[in-house]
Amino acid sequence: MSQAKQLRRRFYRELQTLLPLVWPVFSLLIGLMVSLGLLIGHLEGWKFFEGIYFAFVTGLTVGYGDLVPKLTTSRVLAIVIGFTGILLTALLAAIGVRALHAALLEKAASPADPERTP
């Protein structure tokens, strides 16, 4: 098996062990984003899915500009959605980096491949 394939397997195995640990926080952040999006949608008079769409577009810092909150309260909540999305992205990046680091450490600690040894 190639080294890249082994590293990929180790990475996914580590990712599977880390995801259950951060899943409660991950779920809480997504739930907060959706709830705030629905609240902003209600305050602004948008449709149900427009509020959810706005929350994810704002939270992922894409910001197309097709839905713009007019009320001051909605704008403050949009800032909270933005920070929540940044936390969500940082959490996902952190577990990815941690899984890759653990996979690389495991690779370094494993003995040399017997097929490649002369």
Protein Blocks (a to p, Z undefined) as FASTA:
>chain_A
ZZklmmmmmmmmmmmmmmmmmmmmmmmmmmmmmmmmmmmmmmnopafklmmmmmmmmmno
nonolaccfbfklmmmmmmmmmmmmmmmmmmmmmmmmmmmmmmmmmmmpccdfklpZZ
